[in-house]
Amino acid sequence: MEKVHAELYKEALKDPENFPIKDWYLCPICGYTVADEPPERRPVCGAKEEKFSKAA
């Protein structure tokens, strides 16, 4: 998941003023991060949607 997070930070740093504002959801179990809305099950650990936390 560190690779996913690193790519998100790189994208944001390219043009921070225009980086899209989205709702981000984070799995507290495996760290999987996704924009807009969480999937029914995480592809990494298989946990259900209700386990996702909305990132602040």
C-alpha positions in Angstrom: 0.0 0.0 0.0 2.9 2.3 0.5 3.4 2.3 -3.3 -0.2 3.4 -3.8 0.1 6.2 -1.2 3.4 7.3 -2.7 1.8 7.6 -6.1 -1.1 9.7 -4.7 1.3 12.1 -3.0 3.4 12.4 -6.2 0.2 13.3 -8.2 -0.9 15.8 -5.6 2.6 17.5 -5.5 2.6 18.0 -9.3 -0.1 20.6 -9.1 -1.4 21.0 -5.5 -3.8 23.8 -6.4 -5.7 21.7 -8.9 -5.4 18.3 -7.3 -9.0 16.9 -7.3 -10.8 17.2 -4.1 -12.4 13.8 -3.4 -13.6 11.7 -0.5 -10.9 9.2 0.3 -11.5 5.9 2.1 -8.9 4.0 4.0 -8.9 0.4 5.3 -7.6 0.3 8.8 -6.7 -3.4 8.4 -4.5 -3.3 5.3 -4.1 0.4 4.4 -5.9 0.1 1.0 -6.9 3.6 -0.1 -9.5 4.4 -2.7 -11.2 7.6 -3.9 -14.9 8.5 -4.2 -16.5 5.4 -2.5 -15.3 2.1 -1.0 -15.8 -1.2 -2.8 -18.0 -3.9 -1.3 -14.8 -5.9 -0.4 -11.2 -4.8 -0.3 -9.0 -6.4 -3.0 -6.1 -6.7 -0.6 -7.5 -8.1 2.7 -11.1 -9.0 1.7 -12.7 -6.9 4.5 -16.2 -5.6 3.9 -17.1 -2.1 2.9 -18.3 -1.0 6.3 -14.7 -1.4 7.7 -13.5 1.5 5.5 -12.8 4.8 7.3 -13.4 8.1 5.5 -10.1 10.0 5.6 -10.1 13.5 6.9 
